[in-house]
């Protein structure tokens, strides 16, 4: 992959090189984002994670003299639960991207505590350090923060259940209501929504600059997948199986 040159921002200005602290860089999404940053921007990435298997190829290339991204990606083996280096690395950076999370559906019911800690408690110092040090935060959340659609609250035989308007997810319309407390399935969505509310509060009270990303389902190389739990044992992720089963020939 060659590094693209002469790229501009949305205002047409040349993109200036900056240092990005990426938390969760070794994961599925993080590894692909690192690839794009290396091949298409002049930025330097401080890659924070517990594992680096999925970015090993980038790290090996970065250690090769004369390579397009030599010296531009640096791995730091960190568990943000308890590592005093976190604030220092955020201070060194111009921008922090937080991708760290337990976000596998199979874990919501079996590991609700870890899910809540990972998506809320462990993210608190990241938000705090960005706010206190004047660093912009890009936080990856989830579409699940919207909760149940308005249509899902209507009786099954209600005529309005056929109206698509009641199933649209919108910032200022969706009620953001989840299921019963004892249903651990909602642990992930609730934790993600709560950290979003805290980020908004930091922005309102302390001037934190932030961007929140709410992706739907991701599929692609290096995705996390537990055969037999996240999908059939033969290795077809549930999201891909559901997608393919609902395709119509006319849509291809």
C-alpha positions in Angstrom: 0.0 0.0 0.0 1.4 3.4 -1.0 0.7 6.5 1.1 -1.6 9.0 -0.7 -0.3 12.5 -0.9 -2.0 15.9 -1.3 -5.2 14.9 0.5 -7.5 17.7 1.7 -10.0 18.1 4.5 -13.7 18.9 3.9 -12.9 22.6 3.6 -10.3 22.0 0.9 -7.3 22.6 3.2 -4.3 20.3 3.1 -4.4 17.7 5.9 -1.7 18.4 8.5 0.1 15.5 10.0 -1.0 14.8 13.6 -0.5 12.2 16.3 -3.5 10.0 17.1 -4.0 7.9 20.2 -6.1 5.0 19.2 -7.4 2.9 22.1 -8.4 -0.6 20.9 -6.2 -0.4 17.8 -5.6 -4.1 17.8 -9.3 -5.0 17.3 -11.3 -5.7 14.1 -12.3 -2.1 13.4 -9.1 -0.6 14.8 -6.9 -2.7 12.6 -8.7 -1.5 9.5 -8.6 2.1 10.6 -4.9 1.8 11.3 -4.4 0.5 7.7 -6.3 3.4 6.3 -4.4 6.0 8.4 -1.1 4.5 7.3 -1.9 4.2 3.6 -3.9 7.4 3.1 -2.8 10.0 5.6 0.5 11.4 7.0 -0.7 10.8 10.6 1.2 8.9 13.3 -0.7 6.4 15.4 -0.1 5.5 19.0 -1.8 2.1 19.0 -3.1 1.0 22.4 -4.4 -2.5 23.0 -3.8 -5.7 24.9 -3.1 -7.7 21.7 -1.5 -6.7 18.4 -2.1 -9.8 16.2 -4.3 -7.9 13.8 -1.9 -5.0 13.2 1.3 -7.1 13.3 1.8 -6.6 9.6 1.6 -2.8 10.0 4.1 -2.9 12.9 6.5 -5.0 11.0 6.4 -2.6 8.0 6.8 0.4 10.3 10.1 -1.1 11.5 11.5 -1.3 7.9 13.7 1.7 6.9 12.4 3.5 3.9 8.9 2.1 4.2 6.1 4.6 3.6 4.9 4.4 7.2 8.2 3.7 8.9 8.1 5.1 12.4 4.5 6.2 12.1 2.7 3.5 14.1 3.8 2.6 17.7 2.2 -0.2 19.7 1.7 0.2 23.4 0.5 -2.9 25.2 -2.0 -1.4 27.6 -5.1 -2.5 29.6 -6.8 0.8 30.2 -8.4 -0.6 33.3 -5.3 0.0 35.3 -2.4 1.6 33.5 -0.9 4.9 34.5 0.6 5.5 31.0 -2.9 6.2 29.6 -3.0 9.9 30.4 0.5 10.5 29.2 -0.2 9.0 25.8 -3.4 11.0 25.4 -1.4 14.2 26.3 1.1 13.3 23.6 -1.6 13.1 21.0 -3.6 15.7 19.1 -6.7 13.4 18.9 -7.9 10.3 20.8 -10.1 7.6 19.2 -11.7 5.2 21.6 -12.6 1.8 20.1 -12.1 -0.3 23.3 -15.2 -2.4 24.1 -16.7 -5.8 24.7 -19.2 -5.8 21.8 -19.8 -9.4 20.9 -23.5 -10.3 21.4 -22.6 -13.6 22.9 -21.1 -11.8 25.8 -24.0 -9.5 26.7 -25.8 -12.3 28.6 -22.9 -14.3 29.8 -20.5 -11.5 30.8 -22.8 -8.5 31.7 -20.4 -7.1 34.3 -17.4 -7.2 32.0 -19.6 -5.7 29.3 -20.7 -2.8 31.5 -17.2 -2.1 32.8 -15.7 -2.3 29.4 -18.1 0.1 27.8 -18.7 2.5 30.6 -16.4 2.3 33.7 -13.2 1.8 31.7 -14.1 4.6 29.3 -14.5 7.2 32.1 -10.8 8.0 32.4 -10.5 8.3 28.7 -13.2 11.0 28.6 -11.7 12.7 31.7 -8.2 12.9 30.3 -9.3 14.2 27.0 -11.5 16.9 28.7 -8.8 17.9 31.2 -6.1 18.1 28.5 -8.1 19.8 25.8 -7.9 16.8 23.4 -10.6 16.0 20.9 -12.3 12.6 21.4 -13.8 10.4 18.7 -15.8 7.8 20.6 -17.2 4.7 18.9 -20.6 3.9 20.3 -23.4 1.8 18.7 -26.7 2.0 17.0 -28.1 0.1 19.9 -28.2 3.3 22.1 -31.4 4.1 20.2 -33.1 1.2 22.0 -36.5 -0.1 21.0 -38.3 1.6 18.1 -41.6 3.3 18.8 -43.3 0.7 16.7 -42.2 -2.1 19.0 -44.4 -0.7 21.8 -47.6 -0.8 19.7 -49.9 -3.8 20.1 -49.3 -6.5 17.5 -52.6 -6.0 15.8 -52.3 -2.2 15.8 -52.5 -0.7 12.2 -49.7 1.7 12.9 -47.3 -1.2 13.2 -47.2 -1.2 9.4 -46.1 2.4 9.3 -42.3 2.5 8.6 -42.1 6.0 10.3 -42.4 4.2 13.7 -39.3 2.2 13.0 -36.9 4.9 12.0 -34.0 5.7 14.3 -33.5 9.4 14.7 -31.5 11.5 17.1 -34.5 13.7 18.2 -37.3 11.1 17.8 -36.2 7.7 19.1 -37.1 7.2 22.7 -33.9 5.5 23.6 -35.7 3.0 25.9 -34.4 -0.4 26.6 -35.9 -3.7 28.0 -36.3 -4.9 31.6 -33.4 -4.5 34.0 -33.1 -8.3 34.5 -32.6 -8.8 30.8 -28.8 -8.8 30.6 -29.1 -8.5 26.8 -29.4 -4.7 27.3 -26.2 -4.3 29.4 -24.2 -3.3 26.3 -26.7 -0.8 24.9 -27.3 0.8 28.3 -23.5 1.2 29.1 -22.9 2.7 25.7 -25.8 5.2 26.0 -24.6 6.2 29.5 -21.1 6.9 28.4 -22.5 9.0 25.5 -24.5 11.0 28.0 -21.4 11.6 30.1 -19.5 12.7 27.0 -22.2 15.2 26.1 -22.1 16.5 29.7 -18.4 17.0 29.5 -18.9 18.9 26.3 -21.6 21.1 27.8 -19.9 21.9 31.1 -16.2 21.6 30.4 -15.9 22.3 26.6 -14.8 18.8 25.5 -14.7 18.6 21.8 -16.0 15.2 20.6 -17.5 13.2 17.8 -19.6 10.1 18.5 -19.9 7.3 15.9 -22.9 5.0 16.1 -22.2 2.1 13.6 -24.6 -0.7 12.8 -23.1 -4.1 12.0 -19.6 -4.5 10.6 -18.4 -7.4 8.5 -15.0 -8.1 6.9 -11.6 -9.6 7.3 -10.3 -10.1 10.8 -13.8 -9.7 12.4 -14.3 -11.3 15.9 -16.4 -14.4 15.6 -17.2 -17.3 17.9 -18.4 -20.3 15.8 -21.6 -21.8 17.3 -22.3 -18.8 19.4 -22.1 -15.7 17.2 -23.3 -17.8 14.3 -23.4 -21.4 12.9 -20.5 -23.7 13.7 -19.5 -23.8 10.1 -18.1 -20.3 10.5 -20.8 -18.0 9.0 -21.2 -14.9 11.1 -24.9 -14.3 12.1 -24.9 -10.8 10.6 -23.8 -12.1 7.3 -26.2 -15.0 7.3 -29.1 -12.7 8.1 -28.1 -10.3 5.4 -27.7 -13.0 2.7 -31.0 -14.7 3.7 -32.9 -11.4 3.0 -31.3 -10.5 -0.3 -33.5 -10.4 -3.3 -32.2 -11.1 -6.8 -33.5 -7.7 -8.0 -31.2 -6.0 -5.5 -28.0 -7.6 -6.8 
